[in-house]
């Protein structure tokens, strides 16, 4: 086992994808935790380098095994599909087709076992369609290309995690599609993802569809009772802590203060709105149910600023960190291997701000899960929280490190 190999797809080359990739891969500490490389267009990366003040060397490769994986170098499987004259910030069928090809190649590598995780920069859905590929977005495209019948979109931001029952369909169609089986399967996928990430007994809140979750039939046409209540009853039968259907307006507030580890949203904007208010630049999109780990930025192509060199790489960095933490080889990405992974802990200070510490009490560069899947937000301020699950034998080491902290 070694540092996980993470493939970063460029997305739409007319958007901010190339810029945020060059900025993110300029963070040298990434290479201590993983082996990232790009699938995209090497010429485009070179073009944006001076725009973002980067001196990184773009190194074309034909396979991950040929990557250098060292700070200062951006390894790139160059599909050479984006002509130099394609402008930034404009809808392009060429870039839409290229974005599809980047994903098709990464799926080939995933099926071959050549990578541990996928991290995607944003694509433009209209450009994707113009390029001849009719998919609602990355999630559905990856599901089809990997032969996965059903997946779920999970969004993660500081203090909030949301998994969606429906995503890229109209609101009327979404309500029609929601049924007890789909709701139950979505809860199952969300529960499994959190357990794998170290939350042994997730607390899950399920949104209603109508205002006030229907108010016992006062609003709507009984959708909650017909479509949601049976699913909640089924998962409660497993002994899980699942509440709902609950009014969405108060549920998201309760989750953000720590009452729930996961919110189940019924449709796209119900879940996306709160996430983007709380952390657009730090938000991460995780596809749950694929045979390979996939994380993504939680923003679009930003055509309005593309090519200006001002795009923020924060969401891509978080997506990379999530990919590291969820990948099969994640423990080797930490100094000291499995034991070292367990020693990355955090303390929430009295003012509620989360601060990272390593055993020597220096800020950790790479606390991957406390703002993502693996930590439980808001369960008592000033309390030390485990970031990554690890062997029980490491607890004595953690305890000794943290014994001087007030809980």
Residue, then its C-alpha position, 0 to 999 in steps of 0.5 A: x500500500x502507498x499514497x493513493x493515486x488520484x485522477x483529476x479530470x479537467x472538466x470543461x476546459x473553457x471554464x475555471x477547471x484548468x486554473x483551479x487544478x494548477x493552483x491546487x496542485x501547487x500545494x506541495x503538501x498534497x504530494x505527501x498524502x497522495x499521487x495526483x495526476x490530471x486527465x485533460x489537456x496539457x496545452x491548456x494547463x500550460x496556457x493558464x500557468x502564468x495566469x495564476x502565477x504558477x511555475x509548475x512543470x506540466x509533464x505529459x504521461x500516457x499512464x499513471x505508472x509513468x507519473x513523477x508524483x512530486x511537488x513542482x510537477x503536474x503529471x497529465x495524461x494529455x488527450x490533446x482535444x482542446x485547440x489553443x484558440x478555444x476561448x475561455x468563458x464561452x460555451x463550446x461543443x469541443x470542450x463539452x466533448x473533451x470533458x466527456x472523453x476525460x471522464x471516459x478515460x478515467x473510468x477505463x483506468x478505474x476499471x483497470x485498477x490503475x487509480x484509487x479515486x477520481x476527483x472532478x473539476x466542473x463541466x458545463x452541462x449545456x456544452x456537454x449536450x452540444x458535444x453530443x453527450x446527453x447526460x444531466x451531469x457527472x454523476x449520471x455519466x459516471x453511473x452509466x459508464x461504470x455500469x452502476x444502476x443507482x447512485x446518490x449525490x452527497x454534498x459536504x460542507x463545514x457543519x453539514x452533510x446532505x444526500x439527495x433522493x433526486x437531483x437533476x430533474x424538474x421539481x414536478x418530475x422529482x416529486x413523481x419519482x420519489x417513492x419509498x424504495x428510492x428513499x430507503x435506498x438513499x438512506x442506506x447509501x448515506x448510512x453506509x458512507x458515514x459508517x465507512x468514514x468512521x461514524x459508527x451510529x449516524x444520526x440521520x434527518x429526513x426532509x419532507x417534501x411539502x412545507x412543514x413536512x405536510x403538517x399531517x396532511x394540511x399541505x400537499x396531497x399526502x406525499x410524506x405519508x405515502x412516499x417517505x414514512x414507510x422508508x423511515x419506518x423500514x430503516x428504523x427497523x434496523x435499529x438506526x437513528x433516523x427521524x422524519x419526515x421533518x420540515x426542511x427549513x428547521x432540519x438544516x438548522x438543526x443539522x448545522x448545529x450538530x443534531x444530525x450527521x446527515x440530512x436526506x434531501x428530497x430534491x436538488x435545490x432543497x439540499x444544494x441551497x443550504x450547502x452553498x450558503x454554508x460553504x460554497x468554496x469549501x463544499x465537496x460533492x461525493x458520489x455514493x454507490x460507484x465502484x470507485x471513489x469520486x469526489x468533486x468541487x461543489x461549484x460550476x465552470x464560472x465562465x464569467x471569471x474563466x481565464x482571469x486567474x482569480x478562481x479559488x481552488x479551495x473546493x478542489x483542495x477539499x475534494x482532493x482531501x476527501x478523496x484521500x480520506x476515502x480511498x483504500x490506501x488512505x492510511x498510508x497517506x499519513x506520516x507513520x502509516x495507520x498509527x500516524x493517521x489516528x494521531x491527527x486529531x482536532x480540538x474545537x476551541x471555545x469560540x467554536x472555531x475548529x483548529x487542527x493539531x498533530x501530536x506535537x500540537x502544531x497545526x496539521x496541514x491535512x486534517x481531512x475528515x473533520x469538515x467532511x465525512x469522518x467527524x461529527x460536528x457540534x457534539x460539544x464544543x471544546x471536545x476532541x474528535x477523532x478524525x480517522x478510524x484506527x486500531x484501538x491500540x492507538x488510542x492510548x497514544x492519542x489520549x496521552x497527547x490530548x491529556x493536557x487539553x480541557x474537554 
